[in-house]
Amino acid sequence: MSLTAITGAAVALPGAADPAALLRTPGPEAQPVDPASLIGKKGLRFKDRATQLGLHLAYAALTDAGLRAGTELRAPGPRIGVVVSSNLGNADTVCKAVETIAKETTSGLSPMDTPNASSNIIASEIAIRFGLGGANLTVCNGPTSGLDALRWASLLLRSHRADHVLVVGVEPDNQVTRRLVGGPVADGGAALVLARRGTGTARTLLGPVLRTATAAATVDGLAAAVPDPGLWLTADTDVLPDGSFGRTLEGWGELSGARGVVQAAAATAWFDEGHRTPAYALIGGTGLALTAPEQQR
């Protein structure tokens, strides 16, 4: 039985302004995301790109979930947690600071840049900006961190540490991140609002995150719990059965820590379109089964 539901979803990627766009191939002339166009310029100055994108996503997801109207929260802020997944988020800021110290010592550091060197900067800025006083953490443990962020959010809900949890998966595209991954980075991501089932309007139900040694074993485990998926969300196309419908979500560059959250957003779009067969999100040996709101009782 699923106890966790997605009640709000947002996507901000070049050429993809909503979850439905994840089920289509991005066009070649996709424009970069402009956070100021959604949330205004105030408060974005001196913020690194990943934090700006995270604020954009947070605003859109909270609004979609009905937790925000204008500048007001419609639920108690101390009961709303934030979990961010980003492996590359402020790498550019950290590298810039290291280079400055090497050349000029710490006297060359700008007091406006140093706060951005915190590994939890995206999550903390989101909490401060929107008044979210619940549990606050960042997950950055490699490709699976997006699915792990969903797992931690579900744990916070099941343990009643929060009534709602905002999960943001975001990665910026810049010279530093491109050097680290060897190519373009997504420059955006997705955000979801999770709640215990029955709290808010469920758009998607989440099963537990499953880990095994291999992708094949994870697929077997997911199939035992939630059989017959209609949508596969994985870059490992070798695990897809013949004739199955899959989305690799590769058209936006390296998703890294945003991948698992983007996969879940794509599944939400799948159900929004009226499909009722389950979806599997798979990253290596880590997987998640997602179902339509009425499928599990």
Backbone as numpy.savetxt, mean C-alpha at the origin, in Angstrom:
# Nx Ny Nz CAx CAy CAz Cx Cy Cz
-13.12 -18.13 8.47 -13.97 -16.93 8.47 -13.09 -15.69 8.47
-13.38 -14.77 7.57 -12.61 -13.53 7.50 -13.16 -12.53 8.51
-12.26 -11.94 9.29 -12.64 -10.92 10.26 -12.24 -9.53 9.82
-11.49 -9.43 8.72 -10.94 -8.15 8.28 -11.48 -7.79 6.91
-11.88 -6.53 6.77 -12.46 -6.07 5.50 -11.77 -4.79 5.05
-11.69 -4.62 3.74 -11.27 -3.35 3.16 -12.51 -2.48 3.00
-12.49 -1.30 3.62 -13.64 -0.40 3.54 -13.35 0.84 2.71
-12.10 1.05 2.34 -11.73 2.18 1.49 -10.47 1.86 0.73
-10.35 2.39 -0.48 -9.17 2.10 -1.31 -8.83 3.31 -2.16
-7.54 3.51 -2.39 -7.07 4.60 -3.24 -5.81 4.16 -3.96
-5.62 4.67 -5.15 -4.43 4.38 -5.95 -3.89 5.68 -6.51
-2.59 5.83 -6.49 -1.93 6.99 -7.10 -0.66 6.51 -7.78
-0.76 6.25 -9.06 0.36 5.84 -9.90 0.26 6.62 -11.20
1.35 6.82 -11.91 1.26 7.52 -13.19 0.23 6.87 -14.11
-0.80 7.59 -14.45 -1.85 7.07 -15.32 -2.88 6.21 -14.62
-2.82 6.11 -13.28 -3.79 5.31 -12.54 -4.22 6.07 -11.30
-5.42 6.63 -11.35 -5.91 7.45 -10.25 -6.95 6.73 -9.40
-7.26 5.48 -9.72 -8.23 4.72 -8.94 -7.92 3.24 -9.08
-8.46 2.38 -8.20 -8.16 0.95 -8.26 -8.51 0.30 -9.59
-9.59 0.75 -10.23 -10.01 0.14 -11.49 -8.92 0.21 -12.55
-8.09 1.26 -12.49 -7.02 1.41 -13.49 -5.98 0.31 -13.38
-5.89 -0.36 -12.24 -4.91 -1.42 -12.06 -5.24 -2.66 -12.90
-6.48 -2.78 -13.31 -6.88 -3.91 -14.14 -6.69 -3.62 -15.62
-6.14 -2.43 -15.93 -5.84 -2.06 -17.31 -4.34 -1.81 -17.44
-3.85 -1.82 -18.65 -2.44 -1.55 -18.90 -2.22 -0.05 -18.98
-1.23 0.49 -18.26 -1.01 1.94 -18.29 -0.56 2.41 -19.67
-1.01 3.59 -20.05 -0.63 4.15 -21.34 0.78 4.69 -21.33
1.37 4.86 -22.50 2.77 5.31 -22.58 2.97 6.76 -22.16
1.91 7.56 -22.17 2.04 8.99 -21.86 1.49 9.32 -20.47
1.52 8.35 -19.57 0.99 8.58 -18.23 1.76 9.69 -17.50
1.03 10.59 -16.86 1.63 11.72 -16.17 1.94 11.37 -14.71
3.00 11.95 -14.15 3.32 11.71 -12.74 2.20 12.17 -11.83
2.12 11.55 -10.66 1.13 11.95 -9.66 1.51 13.31 -9.09
0.52 14.18 -8.94 0.74 15.51 -8.37 -0.05 15.62 -7.06
0.57 15.34 -5.90 -0.16 15.39 -4.63 -0.82 16.73 -4.36
-0.20 17.83 -4.78 -0.76 19.15 -4.51 -2.13 19.33 -5.17
-2.37 18.63 -6.25 -3.65 18.77 -6.94 -4.80 18.20 -6.12
-4.49 17.29 -5.20 -5.53 16.68 -4.36 -5.59 17.32 -2.98
-4.45 17.50 -2.35 -4.45 17.96 -0.95 -3.93 19.38 -0.79
-3.57 20.04 -1.88 -3.06 21.39 -1.80 -1.57 21.43 -1.50
-0.95 22.57 -1.72 0.49 22.70 -1.53 0.90 22.84 -0.07
-0.02 23.29 0.77 0.32 23.54 2.17 0.77 22.26 2.86
1.92 22.32 3.48 2.44 21.17 4.22 3.28 20.22 3.40
3.41 20.44 2.09 4.20 19.56 1.25 5.65 20.04 1.09
5.88 21.31 1.34 7.23 21.85 1.17 8.19 21.18 2.15
9.35 20.85 1.67 10.42 20.18 2.43 10.11 18.71 2.73
9.00 18.19 2.24 8.71 16.77 2.38 9.33 16.01 1.22
9.88 14.83 1.48 10.43 14.04 0.39 9.28 13.49 -0.46
9.63 13.00 -1.65 8.61 12.56 -2.60 7.74 11.44 -2.04
8.33 10.48 -1.35 7.56 9.36 -0.82 6.53 9.84 0.20
6.90 10.80 1.05 5.97 11.32 2.04 4.84 12.09 1.36
5.16 12.88 0.35 4.12 13.58 -0.38 3.12 12.60 -0.99
3.63 11.56 -1.61 2.76 10.55 -2.21 1.93 9.84 -1.14
2.56 9.55 0.00 1.84 8.90 1.08 0.70 9.75 1.62
0.92 11.07 1.75 -0.13 11.96 2.20 -1.29 12.00 1.20
-0.95 12.02 -0.07 -1.96 11.98 -1.14 -2.82 10.73 -1.00
-2.17 9.57 -0.87 -2.88 8.30 -0.78 -3.73 8.22 0.48
-3.18 8.69 1.59 -3.91 8.63 2.85 -5.20 9.45 2.77
-5.10 10.66 2.25 -6.28 11.52 2.12 -7.36 10.83 1.27
-6.93 10.27 0.14 -7.89 9.66 -0.78 -8.54 8.42 -0.16
-7.76 7.59 0.53 -8.32 6.36 1.10 -9.24 6.65 2.28
-8.86 7.59 3.14 -9.72 7.95 4.27 -11.05 8.53 3.77
-10.98 9.33 2.73 -12.20 9.89 2.14 -13.06 8.80 1.54
-12.44 7.87 0.82 -13.19 6.78 0.19 -13.88 5.91 1.23
-13.25 5.74 2.39 -13.83 4.91 3.45 -14.89 5.63 4.26
-15.11 6.92 3.98 -16.09 7.70 4.72 -15.60 8.14 6.09
-14.28 8.07 6.31 -13.73 8.46 7.60 -13.32 9.93 7.63
-13.43 10.58 6.49 -13.00 11.98 6.42 -13.99 12.76 5.56
-14.42 13.89 6.08 -15.29 14.79 5.33 -14.71 16.19 5.46
-14.18 16.72 4.36 -13.50 18.00 4.42 -12.25 17.89 5.27
-12.19 18.68 6.32 -11.02 18.64 7.21 -11.30 17.86 8.48
-12.47 17.25 8.60 -12.88 16.60 9.83 -12.85 15.08 9.71
-12.35 14.42 10.76 -12.45 12.97 10.86 -13.85 12.60 11.32
-14.35 11.49 10.81 -15.69 11.04 11.20 -15.62 9.81 12.10
-14.45 9.57 12.66 -14.24 8.49 13.63 -13.16 8.96 14.59
-13.10 8.40 15.79 -12.10 8.85 16.76 -10.68 8.64 16.26
-9.90 9.71 16.16 -8.53 9.62 15.67 -7.66 8.65 16.45
-7.76 8.60 17.80 -6.92 7.68 18.56 -7.19 6.21 18.27
-8.29 5.91 17.59 -8.62 4.52 17.28 -8.33 4.18 15.81
-7.61 5.07 15.13 -7.23 4.81 13.74 -5.71 4.66 13.68
-5.23 3.49 13.27 -3.81 3.23 13.17 -3.29 3.46 11.76
-1.98 3.51 11.63 -1.33 3.70 10.34 -0.20 2.66 10.20
-0.22 1.92 9.10 0.88 1.01 8.76 1.33 1.35 7.35
2.60 1.68 7.20 3.16 2.03 5.89 4.15 0.96 5.47
4.10 0.60 4.21 5.09 -0.31 3.62 5.87 0.46 2.56
7.17 0.61 2.79 8.03 1.29 1.82 9.47 0.86 2.06
10.06 0.24 1.06 11.45 -0.20 1.17 12.44 0.88 0.75
12.01 1.79 -0.11 12.91 2.77 -0.70 12.55 4.19 -0.32
11.51 4.36 0.48 10.87 5.64 0.73 11.77 6.85 0.84
12.62 6.91 1.87 13.45 8.10 2.05 14.91 7.81 1.79
15.19 6.83 0.94 16.59 6.50 0.62 17.33 7.68 0.03
16.63 8.50 -0.78 17.29 9.67 -1.36 17.70 10.67 -0.29
16.84 10.87 0.69 17.17 11.80 1.79 18.36 11.29 2.60
18.35 10.00 2.90 19.43 9.41 3.69 20.76 9.50 2.94
20.73 9.17 1.65 21.97 9.23 0.85 22.48 10.66 0.75
21.56 11.60 0.58 21.96 13.01 0.50 22.61 13.46 1.82
22.04 13.03 2.94 22.59 13.40 4.24 23.98 12.81 4.44
24.16 11.55 4.04 25.47 10.89 4.18 26.52 11.61 3.34
26.15 11.97 2.12 27.08 12.67 1.24 27.45 14.05 1.81
26.46 14.73 2.37 26.71 16.05 2.95 27.65 15.95 4.14
27.42 14.98 4.99 28.28 14.80 6.16 29.71 14.48 5.74
29.84 13.65 4.70 31.18 13.27 4.22 31.94 14.48 3.68
31.22 15.40 3.06 31.87 16.56 2.45 32.00 17.74 3.39
30.97 17.96 4.23 30.91 19.20 5.01 30.77 18.98 6.51
30.78 17.74 6.98 30.46 17.37 8.36 28.99 17.68 8.65
28.56 17.43 9.86 27.14 17.63 10.19 26.71 19.10 10.11
27.66 20.01 10.11 27.32 21.44 10.02 26.66 21.79 8.69
26.84 20.92 7.68 26.25 21.19 6.38 24.83 20.70 6.23
24.32 19.98 7.23 22.96 19.45 7.13 21.92 20.54 7.32
20.84 20.46 6.55 19.75 21.40 6.70 18.77 20.91 7.76
18.36 21.77 8.68 17.37 21.36 9.69 16.02 21.01 9.08
15.79 21.40 7.83 14.53 21.07 7.16 14.57 19.67 6.55
15.78 19.15 6.32 15.91 17.84 5.70 16.07 16.71 6.71
16.73 17.00 7.83 17.07 15.91 8.76 15.86 15.15 9.31
14.70 15.79 9.57 13.56 14.99 10.03 13.14 13.92 9.02
13.37 14.20 7.73 12.97 13.25 6.69 13.85 12.01 6.65
14.94 12.00 7.43 15.82 10.84 7.46 15.29 9.73 8.36
14.24 10.01 9.12 13.64 8.99 9.98 13.02 7.88 9.13
13.24 6.63 9.51 12.68 5.51 8.74 11.17 5.46 8.83
10.58 6.13 9.81 9.13 6.11 9.99 8.48 7.42 9.54
9.18 8.19 8.72 8.72 9.54 8.40 7.38 9.55 7.67
7.15 8.61 6.75 5.88 8.63 6.00 4.72 8.38 6.94
4.81 7.34 7.76 3.72 6.99 8.67 3.48 8.09 9.70
4.55 8.67 10.23 4.37 9.70 11.25 3.78 10.98 10.66
4.20 11.36 9.46 3.64 12.56 8.84 2.16 12.37 8.51
1.79 11.17 8.07 0.37 10.90 7.80 -0.44 11.04 9.09
0.07 10.47 10.17 -0.64 10.54 11.45 -0.81 11.98 11.92
0.26 12.77 11.81 0.20 14.16 12.25 -0.76 14.97 11.38
-0.66 14.78 10.09 -1.48 15.58 9.16 -2.97 15.32 9.34
-3.34 14.04 9.55 -4.76 13.70 9.57 -5.29 13.36 10.96
-4.46 13.51 11.99 -4.93 13.31 13.35 -5.20 11.86 13.70
-4.38 10.96 13.20 -4.56 9.53 13.44 -3.65 9.11 14.59
-4.22 8.90 15.77 -3.43 8.69 16.96 -3.26 7.25 17.38
-3.64 6.31 16.54 -3.50 4.89 16.88 -2.09 4.39 16.64
-1.93 3.08 16.70 -0.62 2.45 16.46 -0.05 2.94 15.14
1.28 3.12 15.10 1.91 3.73 13.93 3.23 3.04 13.66
3.37 2.43 12.49 4.61 1.73 12.19 4.86 1.65 10.69
6.12 1.35 10.37 6.55 1.17 8.99 7.13 -0.22 8.83
6.77 -0.87 7.72 7.30 -2.19 7.39 8.19 -2.04 6.17
9.41 -2.53 6.25 10.33 -2.40 5.11 11.25 -3.62 5.05
10.65 -4.77 4.82 11.40 -6.02 4.83 11.45 -6.71 3.46
11.54 -5.89 2.41 11.71 -6.48 1.09 10.42 -6.61 0.31
10.42 -7.43 -0.73 9.27 -7.49 -1.65 7.94 -7.83 -0.98
7.97 -8.62 0.09 6.71 -9.05 0.72 6.17 -8.04 1.73
6.82 -6.91 1.91 6.44 -6.03 3.02 5.03 -5.47 2.86
4.53 -5.33 1.64 3.16 -4.85 1.45 2.14 -5.82 2.02
2.32 -7.11 1.74 1.42 -8.12 2.33 1.63 -8.20 3.83
2.87 -8.04 4.28 3.12 -8.06 5.72 2.46 -6.87 6.41
2.42 -5.73 5.75 1.73 -4.57 6.32 0.24 -4.86 6.52
-0.36 -5.55 5.56 -1.76 -5.95 5.70 -1.93 -6.92 6.86
-0.95 -7.81 7.04 -1.01 -8.75 8.16 -0.95 -8.01 9.49
-0.03 -7.05 9.62 0.08 -6.29 10.86 -1.18 -5.47 11.12
-1.76 -4.90 10.06 -2.99 -4.14 10.22 -4.12 -5.04 10.72
-4.22 -6.24 10.16 -5.25 -7.18 10.59 -5.05 -7.57 12.05
-3.79 -7.74 12.45 -3.50 -8.08 13.85 -3.94 -6.96 14.79
-3.68 -5.71 14.40 -4.11 -4.58 15.23 -5.63 -4.57 15.40
-6.34 -4.92 14.34 -7.81 -4.95 14.40 -8.30 -6.12 15.25
-7.72 -7.29 15.03 -8.17 -8.47 15.77 -7.90 -8.34 17.26
-6.83 -7.65 17.62 -6.49 -7.46 19.03 -7.17 -6.24 19.63
-8.02 -5.58 18.84 -8.78 -4.39 19.26 -7.87 -3.24 19.68
-6.68 -3.17 19.06 -5.81 -2.02 19.26 -6.26 -0.84 18.42
-7.13 -1.10 17.46 -7.64 -0.05 16.58 -8.99 -0.47 16.03
-9.78 0.52 15.65 -11.05 0.24 14.97 -10.91 0.30 13.46
-9.96 1.10 12.99 -9.64 1.22 11.57 -8.12 1.32 11.46
-7.58 0.78 10.39 -6.14 0.92 10.14 -5.95 1.34 8.69
-5.23 2.43 8.51 -4.86 2.90 7.18 -3.55 2.22 6.78
-3.57 1.51 5.68 -2.37 0.82 5.18 -1.94 1.50 3.88
-0.71 1.98 3.85 -0.19 2.68 2.68 1.04 1.96 2.16
1.05 1.64 0.88 2.23 1.10 0.22 2.69 2.08 -0.83
3.92 2.61 -0.69 4.35 3.68 -1.59 5.85 3.60 -1.84
6.25 3.89 -3.07 7.67 3.97 -3.43 7.88 5.14 -4.39
8.96 5.92 -4.20 9.24 7.06 -5.07 10.22 6.69 -6.19
10.15 7.43 -7.26 11.08 7.23 -8.38 12.05 8.40 -8.41
13.32 8.13 -8.21 14.35 9.15 -8.31 15.68 8.48 -8.63
16.73 9.25 -8.77 18.02 8.69 -9.18 18.54 7.67 -8.17
18.34 7.92 -6.89 18.83 6.99 -5.86 18.08 5.67 -5.93
16.74 5.72 -5.97 15.98 4.47 -5.99 16.22 3.70 -7.29
16.40 4.42 -8.39 16.70 3.72 -9.65 18.04 3.00 -9.59
19.02 3.61 -8.93 20.31 2.94 -8.76 20.17 1.69 -7.90
19.33 1.78 -6.89 19.18 0.66 -5.97 18.50 -0.55 -6.60
17.51 -0.30 -7.47 16.76 -1.42 -8.05 17.15 -1.70 -9.49
17.97 -0.84 -10.08 18.43 -1.07 -11.45 17.45 -0.70 -12.52
16.54 0.23 -12.24 15.58 0.66 -13.25 14.51 1.54 -12.65
13.49 1.90 -13.42 12.43 2.80 -12.95 11.67 2.22 -11.76
11.22 3.10 -10.88 10.41 2.73 -9.72 9.01 3.31 -9.93
8.03 2.73 -9.28 6.63 3.04 -9.57 6.26 4.51 -9.38
6.87 5.21 -8.42 6.54 6.60 -8.11 5.08 6.75 -7.73
4.68 5.97 -6.75 3.31 6.01 -6.25 3.00 4.74 -5.51
1.73 4.39 -5.46 1.34 3.17 -4.76 -0.15 3.13 -4.53
-0.54 2.54 -3.40 -1.95 2.38 -3.07 -2.12 2.51 -1.57
-3.34 2.80 -1.16 -3.68 2.86 0.26 -5.03 2.19 0.47
-5.17 1.53 1.60 -6.40 0.83 1.96 -6.77 1.18 3.39
-8.05 1.23 3.65 -8.53 1.33 5.02 -9.11 -0.02 5.39
-8.58 -0.61 6.45 -9.04 -1.90 6.94 -9.85 -1.72 8.22
-10.83 -2.57 8.41 -11.65 -2.53 9.62 -12.11 -3.95 9.94
-12.51 -4.16 11.18 -13.12 -5.45 11.50 -14.42 -5.58 10.73
-14.70 -6.78 10.31 -15.92 -7.00 9.54 -17.14 -6.54 10.33
-18.00 -5.78 9.68 -19.16 -5.23 10.35 -18.98 -3.78 10.76
-17.74 -3.28 10.64 -17.45 -1.87 10.94 -17.26 -1.15 9.62
-18.27 -0.46 9.16 -18.19 0.18 7.85 -18.65 -0.78 6.76
-18.67 -0.28 5.54 -19.12 -1.06 4.39 -17.95 -1.82 3.79
-18.02 -3.14 3.85 -16.93 -3.97 3.34 -16.97 -4.02 1.81
-15.80 -3.81 1.20 -15.67 -3.93 -0.25 -14.92 -5.20 -0.63
-14.07 -5.67 0.26 -13.27 -6.87 0.04 -12.98 -7.49 1.39
-12.96 -8.81 1.46 -12.59 -9.51 2.68 -11.21 -10.10 2.53
-10.41 -10.02 3.60 -9.04 -10.51 3.57 -8.91 -11.77 4.41
-8.26 -12.77 3.84 -7.88 -13.93 4.62 -6.55 -13.69 5.29
-6.04 -14.66 6.04 -4.72 -14.49 6.66 -3.60 -14.54 5.63
-2.50 -13.85 5.90 -1.32 -13.92 5.04 -0.63 -15.25 5.30
-0.35 -15.97 4.22 0.22 -17.31 4.32 1.66 -17.28 3.81
2.56 -17.92 4.55 3.96 -18.02 4.14 4.38 -19.48 4.06
5.05 -19.84 2.96 5.65 -21.16 2.83 7.01 -20.99 2.15
7.68 -22.11 1.92 9.02 -22.04 1.33 8.99 -21.71 -0.16
7.91 -22.04 -0.84 7.83 -21.84 -2.29 6.48 -21.26 -2.67
6.46 -20.63 -3.84 5.20 -20.08 -4.33 4.18 -21.19 -4.57
4.63 -22.33 -5.08 3.72 -23.44 -5.36 3.05 -23.93 -4.08
3.82 -24.01 -3.00 3.26 -24.46 -1.74 2.26 -23.45 -1.18
2.55 -22.17 -1.38 1.62 -21.14 -0.93 0.32 -21.20 -1.70
0.42 -21.42 -3.02 -0.79 -21.55 -3.83 -1.62 -22.73 -3.35
-0.97 -23.85 -3.02 -1.70 -25.01 -2.51 -2.42 -24.67 -1.21
-1.74 -23.91 -0.34 -2.35 -23.51 0.92 -3.52 -22.57 0.73
-3.39 -21.63 -0.17 -4.49 -20.71 -0.46 -5.67 -21.46 -1.06
-5.37 -22.40 -1.96 -6.44 -23.16 -2.62 -7.21 -24.02 -1.62
-6.52 -24.50 -0.60 -7.19 -25.31 0.41 -8.16 -24.48 1.24
-7.81 -23.21 1.44 -8.66 -22.33 2.24 -9.74 -21.65 1.42
-9.35 -21.15 0.24 -10.27 -20.42 -0.64 -10.03 -20.88 -2.07
-10.74 -21.89 -2.54 -10.44 -22.47 -3.86 -10.97 -21.65 -5.03
-10.48 -22.01 -6.20 -11.01 -21.52 -7.49 -10.94 -20.00 -7.65
-9.73 -19.42 -7.64 -9.62 -17.97 -7.84 -9.95 -17.59 -9.28
-10.54 -16.41 -9.44 -10.80 -15.91 -10.78 -9.75 -14.91 -11.22
-8.96 -14.40 -10.26 -7.95 -13.39 -10.55 -6.67 -13.73 -9.81
-5.56 -13.76 -10.56 -4.24 -13.98 -9.98 -3.47 -12.68 -10.05
-2.92 -12.25 -8.93 -2.11 -11.04 -8.88 -0.70 -11.44 -8.46
0.15 -11.63 -9.44 1.50 -12.10 -9.17 2.42 -11.79 -10.34
3.68 -11.53 -10.03 4.69 -11.38 -11.08 5.29 -12.72 -11.46
4.99 -13.77 -10.67 5.50 -15.12 -10.93 4.48 -15.86 -11.80
4.53 -15.61 -13.09 3.53 -16.17 -14.00 3.63 -17.68 -14.14
4.72 -18.27 -13.68 4.85 -19.73 -13.78 3.83 -20.46 -12.93
3.30 -19.81 -11.91 2.35 -20.49 -11.02 0.93 -20.41 -11.54
0.69 -19.64 -12.61 -0.67 -19.48 -13.11 -1.10 -20.70 -13.91
-2.25 -21.29 -13.59 -2.77 -22.39 -14.41 -3.13 -21.89 -15.80
-3.13 -22.80 -16.76 -3.50 -22.43 -18.13 -4.91 -21.86 -18.16
-5.06 -20.75 -18.87 -6.37 -20.15 -19.03 -6.80 -19.23 -17.90
-5.97 -19.07 -16.88 -6.36 -18.23 -15.75 -6.12 -16.76 -16.09
-6.83 -15.89 -15.39 -6.71 -14.45 -15.61 -5.76 -13.89 -14.57
-4.65 -13.30 -15.04 -3.66 -12.77 -14.12 -3.25 -11.36 -14.47
-2.82 -10.62 -13.44 -2.27 -9.29 -13.63 -0.92 -9.26 -12.92
0.12 -8.91 -13.66 1.45 -8.85 -13.06 1.73 -7.49 -12.43
0.95 -6.48 -12.82 1.13 -5.11 -12.30 2.54 -4.60 -12.52
3.09 -4.92 -13.68 4.46 -4.55 -13.99 4.59 -3.26 -14.79
3.50 -2.67 -15.21 3.59 -1.54 -16.13 4.02 -0.23 -15.49
4.17 -0.19 -14.17 4.49 1.07 -13.50 5.92 1.12 -12.97
6.74 0.15 -13.28 8.08 0.11 -12.71 8.10 -0.70 -11.44
9.23 -0.72 -10.76 9.38 -1.53 -9.54 8.45 -1.04 -8.44
7.56 -1.94 -7.98 6.63 -1.60 -6.92 7.20 -1.85 -5.53
8.12 -2.78 -5.43 8.82 -3.08 -4.17 7.83 -3.18 -3.01
7.99 -2.35 -1.98 7.14 -2.45 -0.81 5.69 -2.09 -1.05
5.39 -1.45 -2.15 3.99 -1.11 -2.45 3.23 -2.26 -3.08
3.94 -3.29 -3.55 3.30 -4.31 -4.38 2.11 -4.99 -3.69
2.27 -5.47 -2.47 1.19 -6.18 -1.82 -0.05 -5.33 -1.62
0.14 -4.05 -1.30 -1.00 -3.15 -1.11 -1.67 -2.86 -2.45
-0.87 -2.69 -3.48 -1.42 -2.47 -4.82 -2.19 -3.71 -5.28
-1.68 -4.89 -4.99 -2.39 -6.12 -5.35 -3.77 -6.16 -4.68
-3.83 -5.83 -3.40 -5.11 -5.85 -2.69 -6.06 -4.80 -3.25
-5.53 -3.65 -3.65 -6.37 -2.62 -4.27 -6.92 -3.11 -5.60
-6.10 -3.83 -6.36 -6.57 -4.39 -7.63 -7.67 -5.41 -7.41
-7.55 -6.21 -6.35 -8.60 -7.18 -6.03 -9.90 -6.47 -5.67
-9.79 -5.35 -4.96 -10.98 -4.58 -4.62 -11.67 -4.07 -5.88
-10.88 -3.62 -6.86 -11.46 -3.19 -8.13 -12.15 -4.36 -8.84
-11.55 -5.52 -8.75 -12.13 -6.74 -9.35 -13.53 -7.00 -8.80
-13.69 -6.90 -7.49 -15.00 -7.13 -6.88 -15.95 -5.96 -7.15
-15.41 -4.75 -7.20 -16.25 -3.60 -7.52 -16.88 -3.73 -8.90
-16.17 -4.42 -9.81 -16.70 -4.61 -11.15 -17.76 -5.70 -11.23
-18.03 -6.36 -10.11 -19.09 -7.36 -10.08 -18.62 -8.79 -10.06
-17.31 -9.04 -10.17 -16.80 -10.40 -10.10 -16.97 -10.95 -8.69
-17.23 -12.24 -8.58 -17.45 -12.84 -7.28 -16.52 -14.02 -7.03
-15.67 -14.35 -7.98 -14.67 -15.38 -7.73 -13.50 -14.78 -6.96
-12.85 -15.55 -6.08 -11.78 -15.00 -5.25 -10.57 -14.52 -6.06
-9.70 -13.81 -5.39 -8.44 -13.36 -5.98 -7.30 -13.81 -5.08
-6.17 -14.15 -5.72 -4.96 -14.49 -4.97 -3.92 -13.40 -5.22
-3.34 -12.88 -4.14 -2.17 -12.01 -4.23 -0.97 -12.83 -3.81
0.05 -12.89 -4.66 1.18 -13.79 -4.41 2.49 -13.06 -4.68
3.39 -13.11 -3.70 4.74 -12.58 -3.85 5.70 -13.64 -3.33
6.34 -14.37 -4.23 7.20 -15.46 -3.81 6.42 -16.49 -3.02
6.90 -16.83 -1.83 6.21 -17.80 -0.98 5.22 -17.18 -0.03
4.86 -15.92 -0.23 3.89 -15.24 0.63 2.64 -14.94 -0.18
1.48 -15.25 0.38 0.25 -15.07 -0.37 -0.92 -14.66 0.49
-1.95 -14.16 -0.16 -3.17 -13.69 0.50 -4.35 -13.99 -0.40
-5.39 -14.57 0.14 -6.63 -14.78 -0.59 -7.61 -13.67 -0.23
-8.22 -13.09 -1.25 -9.20 -12.02 -1.04 -10.51 -12.46 -1.66
-11.62 -12.14 -0.98 -12.93 -12.57 -1.45 -13.91 -11.41 -1.44
-15.01 -11.59 -2.19 -16.05 -10.58 -2.24 -16.77 -10.49 -0.89
-17.35 -9.36 -0.56 -17.91 -9.15 0.78 -18.91 -10.22 1.23
-19.70 -10.74 0.32 -20.73 -11.69 0.72 -20.28 -13.15 0.64
-19.02 -13.38 0.25 -18.60 -14.76 0.01 -18.37 -15.56 1.27
-17.83 -14.94 2.32 -17.52 -15.66 3.56 -18.49 -15.26 4.65
-18.86 -16.22 5.43 -19.82 -15.99 6.53 -19.20 -16.37 7.86
